Amino acid sequence: MTQAQRKEAVSINIGAKAQQRDLIDQAAERLGRSRSDFMLGAACCEAEDVLLDQAFFTVNATTFAKFQAMLDQPLPPTDKLRRLLKTKAPWE
């Protein structure tokens, strides 16, 4: 990190329980990232999702009808989906 980048960086401090810290550390390690880099990335993704959820999209009637038809006819479950739903989460 250059000196200019260090001047732009702002510290964000949060308190976490040991179990939360360990979970975050485990995930960060799996990705080969630091705790801070992992947490900042996760927080930014969540912030983007929140902001995108507030966006309003307009479509014409034909596009909306196609979208509605897709929702009304979900794809059939596959073996891969069944395995996924039976798999315990790493934190359980």
Backbone hydrogen bonds in HBPLUS format (Angstrom, degrees):
<---DONOR---> <-ACCEPTOR-->    atom                        ^
c    i                          cat <-CA-CA->   ^        H-A-AA   ^      H-
h    n   atom  resd res      DA  || num        DHA   H-A  angle D-A-AA Bond
n    s   type  num  typ     dist DA aas  dist angle  dist       angle   num
A0006-ARG N   A0002-THR O   2.95 MM   4  6.28 154.1  2.02 151.8 159.2     1
A0007-LYS N   A0003-GLN O   3.06 MM   4  6.34 147.9  2.17 145.0 153.0     2
A0008-GLU N   A0004-ALA O   3.18 MM   4  6.48 140.7  2.35 138.8 148.9     3
A0008-GLU N   A0005-GLN O   3.12 MM   3  5.08 124.3  2.45  93.2 107.4     4
A0009-ALA N   A0005-GLN O   3.03 MM   4  6.26 137.4  2.22 144.9 156.3     5
A0020-GLN N   A0017-LYS O   3.02 MM   3  5.22 117.9  2.42 101.6 116.7     6
A0021-ARG N   A0017-LYS O   2.91 MM   4  6.24 164.3  1.94 160.3 165.0     7
A0022-ASP N   A0018-ALA O   2.87 MM   4  6.06 160.9  1.90 151.1 156.2     8
A0023-LEU N   A0019-GLN O   3.06 MM   4  6.21 155.8  2.12 142.1 148.3     9
A0024-ILE N   A0020-GLN O   2.96 MM   4  6.22 164.4  1.99 153.8 157.7    10
A0025-ASP N   A0021-ARG O   2.81 MM   4  6.02 160.6  1.85 151.5 157.7    11
A0026-GLN N   A0022-ASP O   2.90 MM   4  6.05 154.5  1.97 145.7 152.3    12
A0027-ALA N   A0023-LEU O   3.09 MM   4  6.36 161.6  2.12 149.8 153.9    13
A0028-ALA N   A0024-ILE O   2.87 MM   4  6.05 165.1  1.90 154.6 159.3    14
A0029-GLU N   A0025-ASP O   2.89 MM   4  5.96 160.0  1.93 147.4 152.9    15
A0030-ARG N   A0026-GLN O   3.12 MM   4  6.34 154.5  2.19 142.9 149.3    16
A0031-LEU N   A0027-ALA O   3.24 MM   4  6.55 138.4  2.43 141.4 151.8    17
A0031-LEU N   A0028-ALA O   3.09 MM   3  5.21 130.5  2.35  97.2 110.5    18
A0033-ARG N   A0028-ALA O   2.89 MM   5  5.03 174.1  1.89 146.9 145.5    19
A0032-GLY N   A0029-GLU O   2.98 MM   3  4.83 151.0  2.06  98.4 107.8    20
A0038-PHE N   A0034-SER O   2.89 MM   4  6.04 163.5  1.92 152.1 156.9    21
A0039-MET N   A0035-ARG O   2.86 MM   4  6.03 169.7  1.87 157.2 160.0    22
A0040-LEU N   A0036-SER O   2.89 MM   4  5.99 162.7  1.92 150.7 155.8    23
A0041-GLY N   A0037-ASP O   2.97 MM   4  6.05 158.7  2.02 144.0 150.3    24
A0042-ALA N   A0038-PHE O   2.88 MM   4  6.10 162.9  1.91 153.3 158.2    25
A0043-ALA N   A0039-MET O   2.86 MM   4  5.99 161.7  1.90 148.8 154.2    26
A0044-CYS N   A0040-LEU O   2.92 MM   4  6.06 156.5  1.98 145.6 152.2    27
A0045-CYS N   A0041-GLY O   2.95 MM   4  6.19 157.1  2.00 148.1 154.4    28
A0046-GLU N   A0042-ALA O   3.00 MM   4  6.24 161.1  2.03 149.1 154.1    29
A0047-ALA N   A0043-ALA O   2.89 MM   4  6.10 155.5  1.95 146.3 153.5    30
A0048-GLU N   A0044-CYS O   2.89 MM   4  6.13 157.7  1.94 149.8 155.3    31
A0049-ASP N   A0045-CYS O   2.96 MM   4  6.24 158.9  2.01 148.6 154.3    32
A0050-VAL N   A0046-GLU O   2.94 MM   4  6.22 160.4  1.98 151.5 156.3    33
A0051-LEU N   A0047-ALA O   3.01 MM   4  6.24 165.2  2.03 150.3 154.1    34
A0052-LEU N   A0048-GLU O   2.78 MM   4  5.96 158.0  1.82 153.0 159.8    35
A0053-ASP N   A0049-ASP O   2.84 MM   4  5.97 147.5  1.95 146.4 155.0    36
A0054-GLN N   A0051-LEU O   3.15 MM   3  5.27 143.8  2.28  98.3 108.8    37
A0055-ALA N   A0052-LEU O   3.00 MM   3  5.13 157.2  2.05 104.7 112.1    38
A0064-PHE N   A0060-ASN O   3.01 MM   4  6.25 163.2  2.04 157.3 162.6    39
A0065-ALA N   A0061-ALA O   2.95 MM   4  6.07 153.6  2.02 144.0 150.9    40
A0066-LYS N   A0062-THR O   3.06 MM   4  6.36 155.1  2.12 147.8 154.0    41
A0067-PHE N   A0063-THR O   2.96 MM   4  6.21 159.3  2.01 149.4 155.4    42
A0068-GLN N   A0064-PHE O   2.87 MM   4  6.07 160.9  1.90 151.8 156.7    43
A0069-ALA N   A0065-ALA O   2.94 MM   4  6.12 152.2  2.02 143.7 151.2    44
A0070-MET N   A0066-LYS O   3.04 MM   4  6.32 150.7  2.13 146.2 153.5    45
A0071-LEU N   A0067-PHE O   3.13 MM   4  6.47 151.9  2.21 146.6 153.9    46
A0072-ASP N   A0068-GLN O   2.95 MM   4  6.18 147.8  2.06 145.8 154.9    47
A0073-GLN N   A0069-ALA O   3.16 MM   4  6.30 127.3  2.45 139.4 150.9    48
A0082-ARG N   A0078-THR O   2.98 MM   4  6.30 160.5  2.02 151.8 157.4    49
A0083-ARG N   A0079-ASP O   2.93 MM   4  6.17 160.7  1.97 153.1 157.5    50
A0084-LEU N   A0080-LYS O   3.01 MM   4  6.21 157.7  2.06 144.6 151.1    51
A0085-LEU N   A0081-LEU O   2.95 MM   4  6.18 160.8  1.99 154.2 158.4    52
A0086-LYS N   A0082-ARG O   3.16 MM   4  6.37 133.5  2.39 139.3 150.9    53
A0086-LYS N   A0083-ARG O   3.16 MM   3  5.18 133.2  2.39  96.1 108.8    54
A0087-THR N   A0083-ARG O   3.12 MM   4  6.27 122.4  2.46 142.8 156.9    55
A0087-THR N   A0084-LEU O   3.21 MM   3  5.25 147.8  2.32 100.4 109.7    56
A0092-GLU N   A0089-ALA O   3.00 MM   3  5.44 166.7  2.02 119.6 123.5    57
